[in-house]
Each structure stands twice: as C-alpha cells, then as structure tokens.
Amino acid sequence: MSGAFTLAIDAMGGDRAPEIVLAGLDIAAVRHPGARFLLVGDEVKLSPLLHRYKRAAALCTVRHTPDMIAGDLKPTAALRMRKASMRIAIDAVAGGEAAGVVSAGNTGALLALAKIVIKTLPGIDRPAMAAIGPSGRGDVVMLDLGANVACDTRNLIEFAVMGDVFARTVLGLPSPTIGLLNVGSEELKGDDRLRAAADFLRASHLSSQFYGFVEGHDITAGTTDVVVTDGFTGNVALKTGEGALKLMGQMLRQVFNANVFSRIAYLLARPGLERLREWLDPRRYNGAVMLGLGGVVVKSHGGTDAQGFAHAVDVAMDMVVHRFNDGIRDGLSRIGSQQTATGRRNGSSEPDAASRADTEPRTAQG
C-alpha cells in the first residue's frame, strides 16, 4: 500500500453510527495493532467516543465532515454529495491514501460511488458483490449478490476468478472448489451463457477446482466453496436464506414455549442450541465485499453491533494484507491468455460469441 492509512472508515454510516463504528474499531484494534484508520465523520460527535474507546483512538486519524449520506437517499443524489463522510472515505481509496474502505451506510450509494470513483480493475467488466455464509461443510462464498441484475458469460467467468481469490484470501482455502448456480446439475441444463461459462472454466487454469453446475440446495450443503451466479438470482437466494433462518428461529421459540414440558426440554437442549446460535450468528458473516474494484470496499450491515462491524474490518484487513487485487490481476491474465488462444483457434482475436453475449448493465440496490 502506498498510502499512510490501511483503511478509510465511514464513521457516520449505519443505524447506530458513530458509536457502533468506534466500538467495532476498538475490537479490531486488538486484532490489527499495526493498522492505521482514517476515520471520516463529524469530529464533534467522534471526539467524546475516541476518549472512551482508547484502543481505537490510538490507531485513528479523524478527518472532519458534518455531512453524511442518509440511508434512504437515492444513489444519484448521493453522487452529488462530495463532502459526505462516505464520499470522502472513498476518495481516500481512489487517491491512494488508503487501501480500502469500510462503511455500514447506504448500500446503493456505496455501490454507485465505488464504481464511479474507485473504478474497476483493468480487465474487469463489472464488479460483483460477494459475501460469506454458513453451510454444512463450513463457510461458503457466494457472488454476485445484487450488484448486477443481468450478467453475460464473461461476467460469470470473471466472478469465478474473483470468487476463487476471495476464498483463498479470506477463508484461507488453498484450492477452493467452484460451482455455477443453475436449475440442475446436468451439463445440458441452463441457458447459453451458463453452458458457455462452464465450458470455458473446464478448459481454464481453474479446471481442477471447477465442480460444474450446482443447485440451490447445494449452497447450504457446502457442495462447493464458491457459488457463482448473476446478481438477480444471488440476491433472491440470499434473502430466501435469511428468511429461512428467521423462520427457523421463530419456530424453535414456539416449540420450546408451548408448555412446561417443552420448556424443560429447552433447558436440556440449551447447550446445543447455544452452539447452533454461535455457528449461525450473522455477525460472523458481516461484511459484503465489492470485488473487482481498484481498492478494497467492504459493506457492513447497517444494523450490526460492534462485533459485527469488527468482523467487517477483519474481512477488509485480510484482503489488504494478502494483496487480494494482485491475485485478481494474476487470475485475469491467465483468463486473458486462454481467451486469446480460443480466439485464434476460432479464427478471431476475440473470445467466442457466447462469451460476448451482450446484456444491458443494470444495478440492483437490494
């Protein structure tokens, strides 16, 4: 990193900012004592909190701005707020002053600002939103989760490259397996873009890691370490999974509160239920990441607590320390070499027609 700061922090983004942000940084300071944080926000509100959270204060430099982007502000309006805390934090990354940014603020605004201000890495058509979730065999990476509603073959291939590097960097997996989400596992299932992406990955440097097509139930089963899909399908799958977990919690509470015998059963089962709650704790998976940009961009859930925000900082730090973007560049260079070779075999210097399938860029803000 060329800048003085490891991460720029949007201190004013989130439902309970800035206190939760400072409390989270206080936890992160123990895990990352060598980091430096550029804390962007209202100094009047931040000063008393920095006196309270001394470990965070020791690693933070405050950049004052009274402006912030509201949670319900449209991205187009957010683009005009050049003095807002989120914008200044993103500007710090674009200018090389910080290696990454963490914000719990407006998701749509963060995506729009990051794309326009930080911009994508050379060779990346569109960035993707990725996150980690629980499965029966450990953690699983899924992307795209809503940054791109419509994707073509090229996008899916790039997502596979980015998902591979992300799983290596954040989960520490030496050779993560990769699956393409489809309506069936058979090779003939799905549309042309999916089948073309699968054919390309089978012939790429990721061939030994590419599992093939996976279905919805494979996500939670942990069939592969990385699940690749378009943003529309990924966002639906994400929200469905979140709803299923909430429903399970509600049903368990109803069962154990039904009568005196069920309450006794709860007391007996409580140690196991506590372990289950730890495994499924959403704070462990807080921190969705915009992959494919010129800097690290991590979106924390707006309603998280200090532990959750600290985990988002952990994710950003892993990506910075392990030079995530260098891994992306290496993967893209291999893909580019393969596309060139494929084009030559087909009598063209361009990738095959299926990988050039044109779809109009659209962005989901969910």
Order of alpha helices (4+ residues) and beta strands (2+ residues): beta-alpha-beta-alpha-alpha-beta-alpha-alpha-beta-alpha-beta-beta-alpha-beta-alpha-beta-alpha-beta-alpha-alpha-beta-beta-alpha-alpha
